[in-house]
Amino acid sequence: AQTVTQSQPEMSVQEAETVTLSCTYDTSESDYYLFWYKQPPSRQMILVIRQEAYKQQNATENRFSVNFQKAAKSFSLKISDSQLGDAAMYFCAYRRRDDKIIFGKGTRLHILP
Amino acid sequence: NAGVTQTPKFQVLKTGQSMTLQCAQDMNHNSMYWYRQDPGMGLRLIYYSASEGTTDKGEVPNGYNVSRLNKREFSLRLESAAPSQTSVYFCASSEVPSDTQYFGPGTRLTVL
């Protein structure tokens, strides 16, 4: 069964610094999609970035980028120039071939001013 | 353009009561989802509808039923609420299952 593991329940980073959130997943599928979602205190879930497994190039969205290592089944999120508004829970998610989405348990990110 | 809307925002039920959580999207999306979020557990998929006319069980379907009323609406029903169903419930939609999911604001449900 597919699982998604986020090994860091909480992390802190100084404002303007860079932080990396880790995510590993377990699957026997070769074609799938991976996502990072952000949930600020407002509780609204917002997509941060999306990666298609067949694409070797790492996805990037402004200050957010991923390090996708397919062989290692690793999908980490790097946030550059951290801002106070980045404080949130971050969830890694995997979309299976049968369209079910599996979420990790989340990493709470604190931004220190 | 409201995106994904959910009603109600808050609800308190007594054990054994029934209720329906409503979800609607105005983005003409094909796929819709119901999740529950519990502390320390992340989001867990309850049911989903990949397209109008189809529904499938997710990771934690027991105690719930769903109805894909039309392309816009996807409701979640608790027939006999139990304290273990106390949670925050999120509805989401996407153009297709591989696409970005857009989430509603959530419903906080407490079962006493």
Interface residues (C-beta under 8 A of the other chain):
Chain A: Y33 F35 Y37 R43 Q44 M45 I46 L47 R50 E52 F91 A93 R95 D98 D99 K100 I101 I102 F103 G104 K105 G106
Chain B: S31 Y33 Y35 G40 M41 G42 L43 R44 L45 Y48 A50 D56 G58 E59 V88 F90 A92 P97 S98 T100 Q101 Y102 F103 P105 G106
